[in-house]
Amino acid sequence: VQLQASGGGLVQPGGSLRLSCASSGRSFRNYSAGWFRQAPGKERTFVAAISWSGGRRTYYADSVQGRFTVSRDNTENMVYLQVNNCQPEDTAVYYCASPHNPYTSAQRVEALYYYWGRGTQVTVSS
């Protein structure tokens, strides 16, 4: 199983981006997924998570609630993170992750994730 995050880049404050996470080796349909980020000099932190397709549950960090939206497209085998109203503090490397076991709900805890993709850099600056 390999995950690959993409879609990062340079965005102005107030702008938007859509990050994508592609899965190869298994379908996202029966697995939850999460997004985490690591800012320069800081530890990696939880951003958002979505349960497996049957769970229909999402969780967000307080700092992104109302601005970020996590979603899935089972047809494309993708998980997305829509990032709106970007702020300088959103600057970080963003990672997608997925647990080993299927049929789990959205998870906030990093240790519960098994597969991690290479990150994508988001830089918010004018």
N, C-alpha and C positions, 0 to 999 in steps of 0.2 A: 504494500500500500504506500503510495506516495501522494503527498499533498503539495500543491503549489499555489502560493498567493501571488496575485498580480494586481495591477491597477493603481499603484501608488504613483506619486509624483509631487511636483511643486504646485501648491494652490494658494491663492490669496485668502486672507481672513474673510470669512463669510461665504467662501466658495464651497463647492461640493466635489466629492469623488465617489466612485463606486469601486470597492475592492472586490476581487473575485478569488474564490478558492476552488481549484479543480482537484478532483480525486481520480487517481488511476489505481487500478488493482481491486477496487470494490466500489459499489454504489453508495452514494450518500443517503439513499432512501431510508434505510433502516438504522441509520446512525445519527447521533447528535453531532453538533459541531460548535466550536467556539472560536472567538477572536480574542487575541491578547495583543498587547503592545509593550514595547520597551523604548522608553525615551533615553536620550544620551545620559549616561552616568546613573541611571536608575534601574531598579529591578523591573522585570516583566510583570505586567498587571492585567487583570481581566478587563475585557471591554464588553463583550456580548456573547450570547450563546443561544442556540436554537435546538430544540429537542428533535428526536427522530420524527419522521413524517406523520406517524400516528399520534404524537404527543401534542403538537401544535402549541408549544410553549416557548417563550423567549425570555431571556433575562438580560438586563443591561446594568453596567456600572452607573452609579449615580451621576458621574461626571459627563456621561454621554446620553443619558436618558432624554428622550425628546428630540435629539439631534441625529442619532444613529439608528439605523434599522437593519436588522439581520433577517435574511430570507434565504430560501432554497429554491432551486429549480431541479426537480428530480429528472426531468427529461434531458436536461443538459448536464446532469450530474455535477452541479455547481452549488456553492453556498456564497452568498454575497453579503457585503457590509456597505450599506449606503451611508455615506458620511456627509452630513449637511451642516451648514453654518460652521465651517471649520474655524478653529481657534488656534493660536500659536501653541498652546499647551497640548494640542493633538499631535504635534510633531513627534514622530516615533517610527520605529520599525514595527509593522503590523504582521502578526503571525496567525495562521489558521491552524486548528487542531481538531482531532477527533478521537474518541475513546476506542478502546479495543473491542468492547462488547456492544452488541446492537441493542436497540429498544431502550435506550436510556434517555432520561429527561435532560433538559438543558443544565449544564454544569458550570458553576463559577470557579470551582477549585482546579487549579492548574495540574495538580498531581493526578487528577482523574483522567487526564488526557494522555493518550499513548502515542498517537501519530502526530507529527508536527511538520508543517511545511516550512520552506525557506521564506523568510519575511519579505515584505515589500515596504519600501521607505515612503513615508508621507511627510512632507515638509510644508508647513503653513507659514508663509512669510509674504510680506508685501515688497 
